[in-house]
Amino acid sequence: MRLRASAGALFLCSLTAMPARAADIVSARRELIDGQYQAAILDYEKIIHQKPKPGVIAEYAYALAMAGFPDPALAELDAAFIVDYRDPEARLFAGAILRGFGMVKAGDELAKGSPAPAWLQGAALAEPTLFFARDLGKLKGEIASVNLLMSQKRYVSAAVLAWRLIQRYKKEPVPWALYAISLRMMGDYKTAAAAIRMDAQLTGDSKTGPVKLAYAASLDSRPLLRPREQTPPNQLLAGQWLVYAGAGFSKIAGIGTFNINGRVAKFLSNHWDVGADGGLTDNSPNEGTNGANLGLSSRFLEPLGETPLDATLAGRWEYIPGSTASGGGNSFLVSPGISYFRRAGSIDVTLDIGLSGPLKDNFTLTAGYS
């Protein structure tokens, strides 16, 4: 058995289909762009129980809102914000939904700084016009409802209900105070500050007024909340080039054999790259595998959930020009592995398995950095 280092061994010739979840997301997003909201909802419902990232939950909420289901849309937005209210995609779609409720300033601030995701392909984000299924009850009971929503950390729903109360009870200060609290918890600092000033103005209390105004000023001075970068680096690969350097080790007949390898490749998509390989092996008791090697390879990558880890499967043709092995120096290898992606590159570990030629039945453990 032989462990042989190869960056090139990182790559697949497999034509496996995308997993159902990835296909459902692609289909749902295409339907969202095309305005087929009912169809998009059905596809998102296949995904949502798998606990996707907050941005995907917000996409589902947006589809519900556009299809005319405001209450379920708010429930899904709350779920997305509970996971991470700084997710840029969640804030973008939440902004559109809040504007649909007439909360223009709150929606604008919420979405500010959140770029449209690449999958929208430049399509304009339509905005819903939203109405409520139920009428408002008495002010005291509705205030209790807002407080209950906030105790459950459902700040988006709380803000919308508080906004409705503001429209109905225009001279009541409490809805403004509740509106401010819920917006502040979502990171809408400047809109929250304006709401606190309205609360102070309507309350007209000379003792609490200055305190409220000072708090409003402190919120106003806060910088715009920067959305958190959520896209894992292994989902930003398409079109990029990689340069790999690695080394491997094997023990054959009690002799340690080392190998160094390099690879240059291009990602044709987030799941597939192709490249050229080269390396050098020495000190192997198998003389047919010593010396320089050249090769071509292809690799398939599949993210492991919403993490920076990818499972990989690669296929590689390799030629050893100086090989004395019978049949020449051509070999074919397959290489299952795993890659951990960082912003600047990836750490790659693979097991190269020789299927033919001088490397047949050899096993090479490889580690390197791309």
N, C-alpha and C positions, 0 to 999 in steps of 0.2 A: 504494500500500500504506500502511496506517495502523496504528500501534501505539496502542492505546487502553486506559487504566487502568481496571480494574474489579474490585472485590472480588467483586461479585456474579457476575462472569464465572467465578467459581470453581465452577460447580456443574452436576451432571449430571442428565440425564434418562434415562440408560442403564439398562437392566434386565438387565445381564449377570449371569450366575450366579456363585456363589462358586467360587474355584479349588478343584481337587480336594483339595489339602492341607487347606484350611480346613474343607471339608465332612467330610473324614475325621476331623479332630480333634473336631468337633462330634459326629459319630456315635460315636466311641470314648468320649468323655466321657459321653454319654447312656447308653451300654451299661454303663459303669463304675458309674454311679449306680444303674442298674437291676439290677446284679449279674450281667450277662451278660458274664462275664469272658473266655470263649473268643472271643466275637464282638468284644469290645473289643481283644483281642490282635491279631486279624486286621487291624483298622483301624489300630492303632498301628504295625503292621509296614509299612504303606504310607507312614508318615511318618518312621519312625526313621532310614532311610538318608539323609534330607535334612538331617541334623544339626540337629534342633530344639533349643530352649533346654533347659537342664537339668531344669526342672520337668516338661516333657513326657516326657523320658526317664524321670524318676522315676514318672510316671503309668503308663507302660508297665511299669516294674518292679513297681509295685503290682498291676497287672492279672495279671502273671505269678505273683506271690506268692499272690494270691487264687485263682488257678486251680490252685495246687498245684505250681508250678515254682520252688522256692526258689533253686536254683543260678543259673539264667538271671536271676532277679530281682536277685540280688546283683551279677551281672556288669553289669547295666544301671545299678544304683545307683552302682557304682564309676565307670562312664562319666559319669554325671551329676555326681558329686562331683569328678571330675578336671577337668571344665569349670569348675564353680563350687560349692564346698561350702557357700557362704553363700546359695545360691538358696533362697528361703523355701518354695517348693512342693516342691523336692527334699528339704529337711529335714523337711517335714511328712510326706511319704509314706515317707521313710526311717525316721522315728520309728515309724510304724505297723508297718513290716516288722520293725524290731528288737524291738518289743514282741511280735511274733508268734514270735520266737525265744526269748522269755522274758527278754530284756534290757530290763526295764521301766524302770529308772532311766535307762539310756543313751538309750532311745527317747524318754522324756519330756523329757529335757534337750535332745535333738536337735531336737525339734519345738517346743519352747517359744519363743514369740514369733513363730511362723509362722502367720498367720491362714489359715483355710480359703479357698481361691480362690472367687471369685464364681460360677464355673460349677458348683460343687457345689450351689448353690441351697439351702443350709442342710441338705443331707442329711448324716447322721452317717457318719463314715468307719469302715467295718467293719475289723476287724483279723483278719489271717490266723492260723491255727495252723500253724506250719511245722515240718517234719521234714527230715532229711537223707537223701539217697539212699545215702550210703556210711558205713560205720563208721569210727571213728578208728583210725589205726595206732599205732605206737609213739611215745612222747612226743618223742623226739629228732627223728624224721622230721617230725612235725606242727609242731614248733617251727620247723624249717627251712622248712616250707610257709608259716607265718605271716610269717617274715622275707622270703620271696620275694614274697608279696603286698604287703608294705609297700614293698619295693624298686620295685614296679611302681605304687606310689601307689594301690593298691586297699585303702584303709583300712577300708572297710565290710566287705568280705569277711574282712580280717585280724581285725577286731574280733569278728566272729561266730565264726570258727574259734578264736580265743583264748578266747572265752566257753565254747565246747564243751570245750576243754581244762580250763578251770577246773572245769566240772561233773564231768569225769572224774577229774582229778588234783587233788583239793581241797587237798592239803597242799603242792603244788608252787608255789614263788614265781614261776618264770619266766612261766607263762601270765598271771599277774596283771600282770607288767611289760609284756608284749607287749600285753595288753588296754589298759593305761594309755596306751602310746605311740600306738596306733591311734586311741583315743578323743580324745586330745589333738590329733592331726592333723585330726580332724573338728570340733574346736571344742567337744567335750563336756568342758569343763575340770573341773567339779566331780565328775563320775563318774570321770574319769581320776584325780583326786586321791585319791578313795576307793580306787581300785585300787592306786595307789602305796603307800598306807598298808598295804594287805593284803600287798603284796610285801615291804615292810620288816618287817612282823610275822612273816611266814613265814620270811624269810631269817634274822632274828635276829642280824644282824651289827652289832656295836657301832660299827664304823667307818663303814660305808656307811649305816646306819640314819638317823642325824641328817641326812645330806645328802638322802636320799630324803624324809624328813618335811618338810624345809625346802622342797624342790621342790613337794611336795604342797600346802603352805601357800600357796606363790606361785600355784599354779593355782587354789586355792580363792578367792583374793582377786581373781581376774580377774572382770570383769563378764560377764554373760551375753552370749554372742556374738549380735550383732544380725544377723538375716538381711538380706541385701542386697535392696533394692528392685529387682525384675527386670521388672515389667510396664512395657513401653514406654508413654509417655503417649498414643500413638496407638491404644492398645487400651483406653483408659479414657474414651472419648468419649460413649458412649450416655447420653442424658438431659441433657447439658450444653448451655448456651447459649454462643454466641460473638459477639463484636463485632469487626468487621474494619475496618481503615483502610488504604488503599493509594493508590498513584499509578502512573501509566503514562506512556509517552512514545511518540510516533510522529513520523515525518517524512514530510510530504506536500508534494509539489511544492517541496521544499527548505525548507519551513516546519516548525519544531518545534512539535508540539502536545502539550500536557500535559493530564492528566485526574486528578482526585481522586475517590475513591469510598469509600463505607462500606457495611457490610452487618451485619445482625443475623440470626442463624440459630440453629436448634436441631438437635442431633444426634439423629436418631430411632434410630440404632444406631451402632456403631463404624464403619460403612461408608457412612452416608448421612445427609445433612443437608438441610434446606430453609430458605429465608430470604427476606428482602426487602432490596432494594438501592436505593441512591440515589447520585447523583454530579453532577459538574459538569465540562463540557468547554468550553474557550475557545481562540481563536486558530486554529481549524481552517479551512482554505480550503474545506472542504465545509460550507457553511452549514447544511445539513440535520442536522448532528450537533452543532452548538454548543448550549450551554445546559444546563439541568438535565436529569437523566434519572432515571426510577424503574423498578423492575423486580422480578421474582420469579425465584428461581433454586433449583436443586437440584444437589447435588454427590455423586458417588460416590467413595469413597476405598478404596484397597487398599494395605495395608502391604507394603513391599519387604523380605520376609524378617522377621527378628526385629530390625528396626532402627526408629528413630523417623522414618523417611522413608515417606511415602505417595505413590503415584501417584494423581492425581486426574483426574476427567473431569466437567465441569459443563455444564449447559444453562441458558440464561437468556432470558427474555422481557424486553425493555426498551422503555420508552415515553419519547420525548422530546417533552414537551408543546408546545414552541415550534417544532418542526421544520417547515421549509418544503419538505421533500422530498415528491415526488409519492408518493401512496399513504399519506400520514400518517407519524406518527413511531414506528410499531411495528417492532421488529426482533427477530430471534431469533439467538442466538449459542451456539456450543459452545466449551468452554475446557479443553483438556488442560493439565495442570500437575503440579507437585510441591510437597509441603508437608513442612517439617522441624519436627517437634513437640518442644517443650520442656515442662517441667512447668507453666509459666505460660501457654503459648500456642504459636502456630506461625508460622513464616515461610513465606509462600505466594508462589509464582511461577507465573503462568499465561500462556497465549497465547490471547487471545480472537479467535475467528474469526467474522465476521459472515456469516450465511447468507441473511438477507432484510432488507428495509426499508432505511432510510438507511445502516445499517452494513454492508450487503452487500458482500462482497469486501474488507472492511477487516480488518486484523490489528493487534491491540493487545497489547503486552507489559506485563504488570502485575506489580507486586511490593508486598507489604504484610505486615501483622502482625495476627494474630487473637488 
